[in-house]
């Protein structure tokens, strides 16, 4: 996985969770806010990030999902 240069993984910031560079805003907050119905513009205003930061967060999460293996749960 390539970590976009706008995403930082630093053990000294947010316990090493991925955040937007120059902020303490976790990638999960950005993506979760979009999933919850906020627009790019609302996320930008709320968390003081750029549209490119938001796209980098989405790309980061997309690459993580690509690497994962998914297994269906057995039927009960």
Secondary structure by P-SEA (a helix, b strand, c coil): ccccccccccccccccccccccccccaaaaaaaaaacccaaaaaaaccccaaaaaaaaaaaaaaaaabbbbbcccc
